[in-house]
Amino acid sequence: MSPPLSPSELKKLLDSKSVTLVDVRRKADYEAAPDLIPGAAWRDPEQVESWSRELPK
């Protein structure tokens, strides 16, 4: 398992477009969240089989 990333390390990766960050919180939790991670894409965890093949490898 990789070590955790700091917020600044994550920002660098997102800015470089070298990673895809997927937010898989349930829809109600996502919509109620006061803060979102800029650059993260929300995907419905109930539909993972329909969208997982679209992710870069």
C-alpha positions as CSV (number, residue, x, y, z in Angstrom):
1,M,0.0,0.0,0.0
2,S,1.2,3.5,-0.8
3,P,1.8,6.0,1.9
4,P,-0.9,8.6,2.3
5,L,-0.6,11.9,0.4
6,S,-0.5,15.3,2.0
7,P,-3.0,17.8,0.7
8,S,-0.2,19.7,-1.1
9,E,1.1,16.5,-2.8
10,L,-2.4,15.7,-4.0
11,K,-2.8,19.2,-5.4
12,K,0.4,18.9,-7.3
13,L,-0.8,15.6,-8.8
14,L,-4.2,17.0,-9.7
15,D,-2.6,20.1,-11.2
16,S,-0.4,18.0,-13.4
17,K,-3.4,15.9,-14.7
18,S,-1.4,12.7,-14.0
19,V,-4.1,11.3,-11.7
20,T,-7.8,10.9,-11.7
21,L,-9.4,11.4,-8.3
22,V,-12.8,9.8,-8.0
23,D,-15.2,10.7,-5.2
24,V,-17.4,7.6,-4.5
25,R,-19.4,8.9,-1.6
26,R,-23.1,8.0,-1.7
27,K,-25.1,10.7,-3.5
28,A,-26.8,12.1,-0.4
29,D,-23.5,12.4,1.4
30,Y,-21.8,14.1,-1.6
31,E,-24.6,16.6,-2.0
32,A,-24.7,17.4,1.7
33,A,-20.9,17.8,1.9
34,P,-19.8,21.4,2.7
35,D,-16.5,20.9,1.1
36,L,-15.5,19.1,-2.2
37,I,-12.1,18.4,-3.5
38,P,-11.4,20.6,-6.5
39,G,-10.6,18.4,-9.5
40,A,-12.4,15.3,-8.1
41,A,-15.0,13.6,-10.2
42,W,-18.1,12.2,-8.4
43,R,-19.3,8.8,-9.6
44,D,-22.2,6.8,-8.2
45,P,-20.8,3.9,-6.2
46,E,-23.9,1.9,-6.9
47,Q,-23.0,2.1,-10.7
48,V,-19.3,1.3,-10.5
49,E,-19.5,-1.4,-13.1
50,S,-20.9,1.0,-15.6
51,W,-18.3,3.7,-15.2
52,S,-15.2,1.9,-14.0
53,R,-14.0,1.0,-17.6
54,E,-14.0,4.7,-18.5
55,L,-11.2,5.4,-16.0
56,P,-7.6,5.7,-17.3
57,K,-5.4,2.8,-16.4
